[in-house]
Amino acid sequence: MAATPTQEPPTRAQLAYLRALAHRTGTTFTLPRNKRQASRQISLLRDRPISDQLELALDDTAVRGGDLPEAA
């Protein structure tokens, strides 16, 4: 009997795509437990607007524990 998507773990490709989408949109995600959850998260992140470059740079700086620039 073949395993269903709710039983199979997410593929490496799904996880890589989720990371890329999260970075592009400036969001985070919870690691999916199976293929179905991964597909759902991909769909949700695909619908989000793309973050501008400044926001991505600030997010990266904050995640790495760096100092953020002061607001003008």
C-alpha positions as a printed Julia matrix, in Angstrom:
72×3 Matrix{Float64}:
  0.0    0.0    0.0
  1.44   3.42  -0.96
  1.94   6.08   1.68
 -0.31   9.13   1.5
  0.99  12.74   1.53
 -0.05  13.0    5.19
  2.37  10.2    6.06
  5.35  11.11   3.86
  7.84  13.68   5.14
  8.32  16.87   3.1
 10.81  16.64   0.26
 14.12  18.5    0.24
 12.83  20.52  -2.69
  9.73  21.6   -0.73
 11.83  22.64   2.26
 14.3   24.56   0.07
 11.44  26.33  -1.71
  9.81  27.21   1.63
 13.08  28.76   2.84
 13.43  30.77  -0.38
  9.82  32.0   -0.2
 10.16  32.92   3.47
 13.3   34.91   2.73
 11.73  36.61  -0.29
  8.61  37.61   1.64
 10.4   38.45   4.9
  8.41  35.87   6.89
  9.04  32.77   8.94
  7.39  29.37   8.88
  7.06  26.29  11.03
  8.78  23.21   9.65
  6.1   21.01   8.09
  5.74  17.42   9.25
  4.5   16.04   5.95
  4.11  16.79   2.23
  0.58  18.1    2.59
  1.6   20.65   5.24
  4.57  21.7    3.11
  2.33  22.25   0.08
 -0.11  24.3    2.14
  2.65  26.5    3.55
  4.11  27.0    0.07
  0.69  28.14  -1.18
  0.31  30.59   1.7
  3.78  32.08   1.25
  3.35  32.35  -2.53
  0.31  34.58  -1.95
  2.27  37.02   0.24
  3.75  40.18  -1.27
  7.48  40.34  -1.89
  9.44  42.27   0.71
 11.49  45.22  -0.45
 15.29  45.02  -0.27
 15.64  47.28   2.75
 13.21  45.2    4.76
 15.07  42.01   3.82
 18.4   43.56   4.82
 16.98  44.7    8.16
 15.49  41.26   8.79
 18.84  39.59   8.06
 20.65  42.0   10.36
 18.17  41.44  13.18
 18.28  37.64  12.84
 22.08  37.68  12.95
 22.02  39.82  16.11
 23.49  42.92  14.51
 22.69  46.54  15.31
 19.81  48.07  13.42
 20.14  51.64  12.1
 18.39  54.37  14.07
 15.13  55.71  12.63
 15.48  59.2   11.15
